[in-house]
Amino acid sequence: MACSVEQKRQLIEPAHELLSLRRQCKLLGLARASLYYEPRAESAENLWLMRLLDEQYTRTPFYGVEKMTAWLRAQGQQVNPKRVRRLLRLLGLEAIYPKPRLSLAAAGQQIYPYLLRGVPILHVNQVWSTDITYIRLLGGFVYLVAVIDWYSRYVLSWEVSTTMESDFCISALQRALHRDQPEIFNTDQGSQFTSTAFTGILKEHGISISMDGRGRALDNIFVERLWRSVKYEEVYLHDYEDVPQALAGLGKYFKFYNSERLHQALAYKTPESIYRRRA
C-alpha cells in the first residue's frame, strides 16, 4: 500500500548523516516543498483580498479581472485591475469563458486535445482527472491537488504543497496509480500537467491524455464540483492556522467525502460504494 504524504514526512530525518533532505524526499517520492510549513509571504491586506477573491470565484467562476475588481470595490476595497490580476494568478484562478489563445506551452511541453466532449461516462476507471486549488490559512496559503474518478466521484489521492511546482502533482498521480489506472486522464493546460515528467508517467501506463481547452474549466466539471464541496463544507468553516492543521482537516474531510457523503447524482450513494463496486 502506498504511504500517505504524512507517513512519508515522518520518515524524514533532517539531521541524517548520509542523506540530504533533497535526497530523502526523492527516494520517498515526496515533494520537498511539502516539508516547509512557513506561510507564503504576502501582506495581511493581500491575504484578506485573496480570501475574498477565492470565495467570490467559488460563487461566480465566470468573473474575470474587471468584474472581480468592480466587485471588490463594491465591498469597499481600494484595488486596481493590475493588483487583482496578480492575486488571481497567485491563486491559480482563471475566469471560465472562451477567449483567444494568448499564450503557448513552454518549450518541450505538448498540449493534447480534449477527448471527452460528448463521451458518455459509463464505468469506474474510464476517466480520471486532476486540478489544483488554493487553500487559505490564517497567515498564508497552500495549494491542494486531487485526483478524482469521474464515474464514482471517488477521490483517489490528494496532496498539499506550499508552491505550485509540479512535484506534488506527480506524487498525487503516482499514489492514485498505485490503486488502479484509468483509460483516459484529463487535466487543464497548466505547466504542472503538460510537463514531460507528468505526461510521461501517463504514457508509460498506456493512458490516453486529454486536456481542457483554455479558459474552459467546465471541461473538468467534476473536479470543479469537488472544489466547491471542499470549500463550502470544510475550508470556509474552519480557518486553518497552519499546514499541519490543514492536512488534518482535509484528510478528515476527504475520508467523509468518499465514504459517508451521499451524492444525489449517485442515487444517494457514496463515491466509495460506487468505486469499489467496479461497475
N, C-alpha and C positions, 0 to 999 in steps of 0.2 A: 504493500500500500504506500502511496506517495505521502511524504511528510508535508505538513502544512507549513506556511511561512513561519508561524510562531514556533513550531517544533524545530525548524532549521535554525532560527535565531538562537535557541537555547544551546545549540551545538557549537556556536561560535565562541572562540577563546580569544579575546582582544590581546592578551599578552602571550600568545603561543610562541614558543622559542623558534620553531622552524617555519611556520606558515604565516604569511601576512594575512591581513583581513581580506584583501583582494583575492588572494589565492583560496582561502577558506570559502568565500562566497561563491567563487567559480566552481569549486568542487561540489558544493551543495546545491548549485543551481539557484542561488539566492541573489536577488537584486541588491547590490551593495547599498544603494540609496535607502533601502528599507531599514537599514540598521540605525540610521540617524534620525533622531526624533525632534531635532530643532525645527520650529516652525519656519516657513518661508518668510523672508524679511520684507514686510510691507507695512506701511503706516497703519495706525488704528483706523484712520478715516478710509483708506483704501480697502481694508478688510471689511469694514461696515458696508461700503458700496458693493463689494463683491458678494456679500450675503444677500443684499437687496437684488442684485442682478441675477444671482442663482435662483432665488425664489420666483422672481418675475419670469425668468426664462422657462422655468418648470411650468408656469401657468400659460405663458404665451411664447412658445418657441419660434414663432414666425416674426417676432420683433427683431429688426436689425439695429444697427448702431444709432441711427437717427431717432427711431421710436423709443429705444431704450434711454437715450439722452433726454428726450422730451418727458418720458415717464419719470425719470429720476428728478428732473427739475420740478415736476408737478408734486413730488414728495418733499420739496424744499431743499434738494441737494444742488449745490452750485457746481456743475460739471460741464465739460465741453466734449464734443464728439471724439476728439483725439484721446482723451483720458478713458472714456467709455470703451473705445475700440481696443486700447491696450489691455484693460481689465478683462474684457470678453475673451481676448486671445489668451490671456493668462489662465482663464477658466476653461479654455478649450471649447468655447461655445460659438456657434455659428447659426444664424437665422435659417429656418427651413423654408426655402423658396428657390425656384430655378433662377440662376443668374449666370452671367458669362464666365467662362473658364479663364480666370485671371492669373493662375499660376500653374506650373508644370511640376511633375515629380522630380525629386532630386536625382542627380546622376546615379545611374545604376539601380534605380527603383522603378519597377514596372507597374503600371496601372492595369488592372484586369476588368473586364466587362461585368456588369450586373447580370447575374444569371437567373434571378428569381421572379422577374416580372411575369405575372400570370401563372406561375407554377403552383399547383396545389400542394400543400404540406400534409402528407398522409401518414407519416410514421416517425417514430423516435429515431434519432441519429440521421435523419435525412438532411437537415440543415442545422448548423450551429452558427452563432455569431458572437461578436465581441464589441466592446466600446469602452471608452474612458469617460469618467465624470469627476467633477470637483466635489470634495467633501470638506466642509468648513470645520475649523477648530476654533476655540475661543481666542487663541493668539496666533492663528495661522491657517494653513490648509494643507491637504494632501490630495492625491489622486487615487481613484478606485477604478480597477478594470475587472470585468466579469465575462465569463463565457457561458452562454445560455443555449439550451436546445429549443428550437422553435416549436416543435410539436407539443412538448410537455411543459414548456416554460421552466424547465428544471435548470437551476444554476449549477453548472458542473465544476466551476472553480472561480476564485476571485483573489485579487492581490491588491495591496495598498503600497503606494510609493510617495516619497516627498518630491520627486521630479517626474518629468514627462519622458524620460529616457525609455528605450524600448525593453530594457531588461525585465521589468515586472510584467509586461505583456507577454513576453516569451515564457516566463515562468508560469503564468496562468495557463497558457496554451499547453505547455508540457504536462502540467498537472491534470488538465482535462483529458489529454490523450492517454493518460495512464488508466482512465476509466473505460474509454471506448474511442471511436472515431466516427466522424460524420461523412456523408457523401460530398457535401458542399459546405464550405466555411465562408461566411460573409463578414466583411468589415467595411469601415469607411476608408477614405484615401489618406488617412493620417500617416505620417512618416514612420510611426511605430509599427504599422501593419503592412506598409509597402516595402519595408526593408527586406533585403535578401535573407537576413537572419530569421525573420518571421515566416516569410513565404516559403523559404527553403524547407522548413520543418513540414509544412503542409504538402509540399511536393514530394518529400521523402515518403510520406504516408499515402500518396496517391489520392489526395483530397483535392477536389475542384475548388478553385479560388474565385470568389465573387466579391465585387466591391461596389459600394453605393455610388451613385452619381454625385458630383459636387453639390453641396447645399441641399441634399435630399436625405435628411436624417430619417424620414419616414420609410426609406428603403430598408431600414434596420429597425422597424417599428417595435418588435418585441423587446429589444434592449431599451428603447426609449420608454416603453411602458414600465419596464423593470426599474429604471431610474426614478420615475415618478413615484412608484411604490416605496422605494428605498428612502427617497427624500421626505415624502409626506408621512410615512408610517414609522420612520426611525430617526433620520438625521435631524429634521426640523423639531422633533420632540425632545431631543437630547443634545444639549450643547457639549460636545466632547471637549475636554480640557486639553488632551494631548493625543498622540498617535496610539499608545497602548490602550487608552480608553476607547478610541475609535475602532481599533481592531476587535476589542471585546464586544462592543455594541454591534458592529457589523456582523461579526461571527454569530452572535445570538440571533440577529435578525434573519440572516440567510438560512440558518437552521429552521427557524419558524416559517420562512417563506417557502422552503422546499417541502417540509414535512407536515405543516399544520395549516397554512393559509389556504383557504378554499377559493378557487377561481371560477367565476361564473362561466368563462369561456371553456372551462374543462368540465362542465356539468357539475360544478361544485365539488370537484375532486382536488387533491393536492398534486403539485408537479411531481413529487417523488412517487406517488402511487401510479401515475401515468408512465413516468420514465422507466420505472423498474418492471412494469408490466410488459415492456418491449412489444408494443402493438405492431 
